[in-house]
Amino acid sequence: MSAASAANRRYAELTTEQVEAALKRDSVLVLPIGAIEPHGPHLPLATDFIVAEAVSSALVERGAAAGHDVWLLPALGYTKSDEHARLPGTIWLRYSTLFDTLVDIGASIAQTPARRLLIVNAHGGNSALVEVAAREVRRRFDLQVFFVSGPAQPGPTERGLGIHAGWAETSLMLHLRPDLVHMDKAVPAIADAVADVTHVGFRKAVQFAWLSTDFAESGVIGDPTGADAETGGRLFEERVDTLVAALAEISTFDPGRVCR
């Protein structure tokens, strides 16, 4: 590995020669995926994009410092966020466009020496499609593809339903970009009607299709009023630490070997 590529873990800043010299079969390429969509009156449209990029950047920096062969790909900002399409500000791709984009990225990676891709997704609306696309990339190009989504972690007042612009996301943004957070405009929007149902819900036996405006005009699903930067810092560190710890397995994982 050249001195330039050893010091630079951003894939897009390498030269063609450095890509060939730096990447190996078990190099892990990290792809952050966010969204550009409304997050209530208190958070910016780019919340998911900012979180995905920050987590991925820290993962690559700390992972490389720990000796892992890990590289940061440019983040995807425009993704599948049409559940917010009725609110102004959303810029979203059709599911087929994002699916094809992920498959094309996989095809491109397959032309490099690397055979491992980790998708770090910070927008829940992408999760199901990312899983399907990951399997497609695995089948077509024989890459080992891994994916993780977050930070859907409900807060103490959210009845288990803090999934959008609530306690966790707002705390993370207070930690990462407090200059973009307007806590004076933060209001709770608890989906009590969903919480009170026994069998149908976000994490219950039967799930359902939804739009963010089904619950509140703001599109918020959660309670951001109890968010704070200290909590955001803890959530961020927990997320990054978990992913760094997983790198050792990600860089060697082979389900064929594991199962034999």
Kinemage of the C-alpha trace (Angstrom):
@kinemage 1
@onewidth
@group {chain A} dominant
@subgroup {mainchain}
@vectorlist {calphas} color= white
{ca met a 1} P 0.000 0.000 0.000
{ca ser a 2} L 1.344 3.429 -0.917
{ca ala a 3} L 1.879 6.109 1.696
{ca ala a 4} L -0.942 8.170 0.164
{ca ser a 5} L -3.511 5.383 0.342
{ca ala a 6} L -2.445 4.344 3.833
{ca ala a 7} L -3.163 7.842 5.118
{ca asn a 8} L -6.367 8.352 3.119
{ca arg a 9} L -9.347 6.109 3.827
{ca arg a 10} L -11.782 7.972 1.554
{ca tyr a 11} L -12.229 5.806 -1.510
{ca ala a 12} L -13.151 8.651 -3.874
{ca glu a 13} L -9.962 10.572 -3.075
{ca leu a 14} L -7.700 7.745 -4.222
{ca thr a 15} L -6.215 7.581 -7.703
{ca thr a 16} L -6.769 4.632 -10.006
{ca glu a 17} L -3.294 3.324 -9.220
{ca gln a 18} L -3.903 3.677 -5.491
{ca val a 19} L -7.183 1.732 -5.723
{ca glu a 20} L -5.390 -1.175 -7.351
{ca ala a 21} L -2.557 -1.056 -4.824
{ca ala a 22} L -4.572 -0.363 -1.660
{ca leu a 23} L -7.630 -2.600 -1.951
{ca lys a 24} L -7.459 -6.309 -1.227
{ca arg a 25} L -10.075 -9.046 -1.468
{ca asp a 26} L -11.053 -8.642 2.190
{ca ser a 27} L -11.037 -4.831 2.196
{ca val a 28} L -14.338 -3.532 3.590
{ca leu a 29} L -15.978 -0.673 1.690
{ca val a 30} L -18.463 1.299 3.819
{ca leu a 31} L -21.437 2.939 2.065
{ca pro a 32} L -23.425 5.482 4.151
{ca ile a 33} L -27.080 5.900 3.146
{ca gly a 34} L -29.303 8.667 4.465
{ca ala a 35} L -32.212 10.694 3.093
{ca ile a 36} L -33.371 14.239 2.363
{ca glu a 37} L -36.774 14.475 4.001
{ca pro a 38} L -38.760 16.460 6.598
{ca his a 39} L -37.903 15.886 10.244
{ca gly a 40} L -40.454 18.190 11.815
{ca pro a 41} L -39.929 21.899 12.484
{ca his a 42} L -36.890 21.292 14.708
{ca leu a 43} L -34.490 19.215 12.563
{ca pro a 44} L -32.967 19.709 9.090
{ca leu a 45} L -33.969 17.757 5.991
{ca ala a 46} L -30.501 16.182 5.916
{ca thr a 47} L -30.737 14.587 9.389
{ca asp a 48} L -30.434 10.981 8.179
{ca phe a 49} L -27.700 11.906 5.720
{ca ile a 50} L -25.684 13.676 8.418
{ca val a 51} L -26.027 10.774 10.863
{ca ala a 52} L -25.142 8.110 8.273
{ca glu a 53} L -22.069 10.005 7.117
{ca ala a 54} L -20.882 10.806 10.658
{ca val a 55} L -21.262 7.225 11.896
{ca ser a 56} L -19.562 5.831 8.799
{ca ser a 57} L -16.707 8.326 8.941
{ca ala a 58} L -16.034 7.541 12.596
{ca leu a 59} L -16.291 3.818 11.878
{ca val a 60} L -13.697 4.012 9.102
{ca glu a 61} L -11.357 6.284 11.054
{ca arg a 62} L -11.443 4.187 14.225
{ca gly a 63} L -11.516 0.911 12.354
{ca ala a 64} L -8.415 1.824 10.357
{ca ala a 65} L -6.666 2.960 13.535
{ca ala a 66} L -7.418 -0.467 15.018
{ca gly a 67} L -5.760 -2.140 12.049
{ca his a 68} L -8.794 -2.998 9.918
{ca asp a 69} L -8.688 -2.634 6.120
{ca val a 70} L -11.740 -0.380 5.830
{ca trp a 71} L -12.618 2.394 3.358
{ca leu a 72} L -15.299 5.101 3.147
{ca leu a 73} L -17.431 5.427 -0.001
{ca pro a 74} L -19.277 8.683 -0.801
{ca ala a 75} L -22.691 8.779 0.902
{ca leu a 76} L -26.051 8.442 -0.830
{ca gly a 77} L -28.430 11.247 0.112
{ca tyr a 78} L -31.342 10.870 -2.296
{ca thr a 79} L -33.017 7.571 -1.426
{ca lys a 80} L -36.445 5.990 -0.884
{ca ser a 81} L -38.245 8.401 1.409
{ca asp a 82} L -41.602 8.714 -0.342
{ca glu a 83} L -43.445 8.042 2.915
{ca his a 84} L -42.705 11.735 3.530
{ca ala a 85} L -43.616 12.869 0.002
{ca arg a 86} L -46.744 14.780 1.112
{ca leu a 87} L -44.573 17.192 3.092
{ca pro a 88} L -42.532 19.922 1.406
{ca gly a 89} L -38.795 19.360 1.229
{ca thr a 90} L -38.636 15.655 0.465
{ca ile a 91} L -36.357 14.646 -2.397
{ca trp a 92} L -36.826 10.949 -3.036
{ca leu a 93} L -36.104 8.222 -5.544
{ca arg a 94} L -38.473 5.519 -6.721
{ca tyr a 95} L -37.785 2.145 -5.125
{ca ser a 96} L -36.646 0.819 -8.486
{ca thr a 97} L -34.187 3.694 -8.941
{ca leu a 98} L -32.552 3.157 -5.559
{ca phe a 99} L -32.520 -0.612 -6.067
{ca asp a 100} L -30.813 -0.217 -9.438
{ca thr a 101} L -28.375 2.305 -7.955
{ca leu a 102} L -27.306 -0.107 -5.211
{ca val a 103} L -26.940 -2.940 -7.716
{ca asp a 104} L -24.877 -0.708 -10.014
{ca ile a 105} L -22.628 0.259 -7.089
{ca gly a 106} L -22.171 -3.438 -6.388
{ca ala a 107} L -21.271 -4.068 -10.033
{ca ser a 108} L -18.701 -1.279 -9.853
{ca ile a 109} L -17.144 -2.589 -6.640
{ca ala a 110} L -16.866 -6.001 -8.288
{ca gln a 111} L -14.437 -4.415 -10.772
{ca thr a 112} L -12.048 -3.572 -7.919
{ca pro a 113} L -10.046 -6.060 -5.831
{ca ala a 114} L -12.451 -5.586 -2.874
{ca arg a 115} L -15.212 -8.139 -2.243
{ca arg a 116} L -16.805 -6.798 0.943
{ca leu a 117} L -19.433 -4.060 1.253
{ca leu a 118} L -20.994 -2.701 4.464
{ca ile a 119} L -24.075 -0.508 4.039
{ca val a 120} L -24.669 1.864 6.972
{ca asn a 121} L -28.247 3.085 6.653
{ca ala a 122} L -29.723 5.832 8.828
{ca his a 123} L -33.177 6.023 7.217
{ca gly a 124} L -35.758 3.418 8.179
{ca gly a 125} L -37.613 3.749 4.887
{ca asn a 126} L -34.592 2.271 3.120
{ca ser a 127} L -34.211 -0.790 5.316
{ca ala a 128} L -36.343 -3.354 3.479
{ca leu a 129} L -35.072 -2.304 0.067
{ca val a 130} L -31.439 -2.364 1.213
{ca glu a 131} L -31.887 -5.961 2.372
{ca val a 132} L -33.331 -7.011 -0.995
{ca ala a 133} L -30.649 -5.141 -2.949
{ca ala a 134} L -27.901 -6.635 -0.770
{ca arg a 135} L -29.027 -10.141 -1.691
{ca glu a 136} L -29.153 -9.169 -5.365
{ca val a 137} L -25.597 -7.846 -5.228
{ca arg a 138} L -24.487 -10.992 -3.424
{ca arg a 139} L -26.052 -13.223 -6.077
{ca arg a 140} L -24.936 -11.307 -9.142
{ca phe a 141} L -21.408 -10.302 -8.211
{ca asp a 142} L -20.339 -12.720 -5.485
{ca leu a 143} L -19.670 -9.929 -3.015
{ca gln a 144} L -20.097 -10.379 0.723
{ca val a 145} L -22.653 -7.688 1.596
{ca phe a 146} L -23.523 -6.544 5.118
{ca phe a 147} L -26.026 -3.937 6.248
{ca val a 148} L -27.058 -2.147 9.417
{ca ser a 149} L -29.840 0.373 10.062
{ca gly a 150} L -30.441 2.854 12.868
{ca pro a 151} L -30.902 4.783 15.084
{ca ala a 152} L -34.533 3.765 15.688
{ca gln a 153} L -34.214 3.644 19.490
{ca pro a 154} L -37.342 4.840 21.317
{ca gly a 155} L -37.039 7.199 24.235
{ca pro a 156} L -38.636 6.949 27.679
{ca thr a 157} L -41.799 8.892 26.732
{ca glu a 158} L -42.352 7.475 23.246
{ca arg a 159} L -44.190 4.236 24.095
{ca gly a 160} L -41.767 2.286 21.940
{ca leu a 161} L -42.691 4.306 18.838
{ca gly a 162} L -39.954 6.932 18.530
{ca ile a 163} L -39.011 6.185 14.937
{ca his a 164} L -38.773 9.585 13.243
{ca ala a 165} L -37.454 12.934 14.478
{ca gly a 166} L -37.950 11.864 18.058
{ca trp a 167} L -35.737 11.411 21.095
{ca ala a 168} L -32.881 9.440 19.494
{ca glu a 169} L -32.507 11.359 16.240
{ca thr a 170} L -32.839 14.721 17.917
{ca ser a 171} L -30.272 13.776 20.566
{ca leu a 172} L -27.865 12.604 17.863
{ca met a 173} L -28.236 15.870 15.988
{ca leu a 174} L -27.707 17.879 19.179
{ca his a 175} L -24.439 15.991 19.473
{ca leu a 176} L -23.386 16.183 15.818
{ca arg a 177} L -24.828 19.473 14.534
{ca pro a 178} L -26.450 21.509 17.316
{ca asp a 179} L -26.368 24.555 15.048
{ca leu a 180} L -29.081 22.924 12.903
{ca val a 181} L -31.435 21.972 15.752
{ca his a 182} L -34.315 24.226 16.891
{ca met a 183} L -35.423 22.832 20.223
{ca asp a 184} L -37.816 25.730 20.749
{ca lys a 185} L -39.900 24.221 17.920
{ca ala a 186} L -39.742 20.617 19.111
{ca val a 187} L -43.151 19.145 19.979
{ca pro a 188} L -44.135 15.555 20.864
{ca ala a 189} L -46.175 13.482 18.420
{ca ile a 190} L -46.808 10.122 20.077
{ca ala a 191} L -48.687 7.583 17.933
{ca asp a 192} L -51.004 6.548 20.762
{ca ala a 193} L -53.522 4.931 18.407
{ca val a 194} L -50.815 2.535 17.232
{ca ala a 195} L -49.411 1.936 20.706
{ca asp a 196} L -52.856 0.956 21.995
{ca val a 197} L -53.386 -1.783 19.384
{ca thr a 198} L -52.431 -5.305 20.440
{ca his a 199} L -51.439 -7.100 17.249
{ca val a 200} L -50.735 -4.440 14.600
{ca gly a 201} L -47.789 -2.065 14.897
{ca phe a 202} L -44.232 -1.180 13.915
{ca arg a 203} L -42.686 -4.066 15.867
{ca lys a 204} L -45.724 -6.267 16.506
{ca ala a 205} L -46.927 -9.516 14.940
{ca val a 206} L -48.620 -7.699 12.054
{ca gln a 207} L -47.008 -4.651 10.487
{ca phe a 208} L -48.651 -2.098 8.219
{ca ala a 209} L -47.972 0.365 5.430
{ca trp a 210} L -47.860 3.983 6.556
{ca leu a 211} L -47.104 7.557 5.588
{ca ser a 212} L -45.542 9.927 8.085
{ca thr a 213} L -48.560 12.255 7.892
{ca asp a 214} L -50.845 9.432 9.078
{ca phe a 215} L -49.754 10.279 12.625
{ca ala a 216} L -49.144 14.038 12.736
{ca glu a 217} L -49.171 16.935 10.289
{ca ser a 218} L -45.499 17.572 11.090
{ca gly a 219} L -44.484 14.034 10.121
{ca val a 220} L -42.833 13.569 13.527
{ca ile a 221} L -43.299 10.130 15.125
{ca gly a 222} L -41.888 10.429 18.616
{ca asp a 223} L -41.071 12.908 21.346
{ca pro a 224} L -38.011 15.104 20.741
{ca thr a 225} L -38.608 17.331 23.759
{ca gly a 226} L -36.473 15.211 26.108
{ca ala a 227} L -33.496 15.022 23.749
{ca asp a 228} L -30.074 16.259 24.814
{ca ala a 229} L -26.530 16.312 23.423
{ca glu a 230} L -25.112 14.056 26.139
{ca thr a 231} L -27.585 11.325 25.218
{ca gly a 232} L -26.764 11.890 21.555
{ca gly a 233} L -23.064 11.462 22.251
{ca arg a 234} L -23.703 8.210 24.105
{ca leu a 235} L -25.923 6.840 21.310
{ca phe a 236} L -23.326 7.818 18.725
{ca glu a 237} L -20.457 6.180 20.587
{ca glu a 238} L -22.477 3.003 21.166
{ca arg a 239} L -23.303 2.774 17.465
{ca val a 240} L -19.732 3.345 16.316
{ca asp a 241} L -18.227 1.037 18.955
{ca thr a 242} L -20.591 -1.763 17.934
{ca leu a 243} L -19.670 -1.424 14.271
{ca val a 244} L -15.940 -1.193 14.931
{ca ala a 245} L -16.181 -4.345 17.039
{ca ala a 246} L -17.976 -6.070 14.153
{ca leu a 247} L -15.264 -5.255 11.606
{ca ala a 248} L -13.099 -8.207 12.550
{ca glu a 249} L -15.934 -10.579 11.680
{ca ile a 250} L -17.103 -8.584 8.650
{ca ser a 251} L -13.622 -8.739 7.125
{ca thr a 252} L -13.465 -12.539 7.393
{ca phe a 253} L -17.095 -13.698 7.440
{ca asp a 254} L -18.014 -16.407 4.926
{ca pro a 255} L -21.386 -18.093 5.495
{ca gly a 256} L -20.197 -21.173 3.609
{ca arg a 257} L -17.321 -21.676 6.012
{ca val a 258} L -19.444 -20.819 9.048
{ca cys a 259} L -22.075 -23.433 8.178
{ca arg a 260} L -19.665 -26.277 7.412
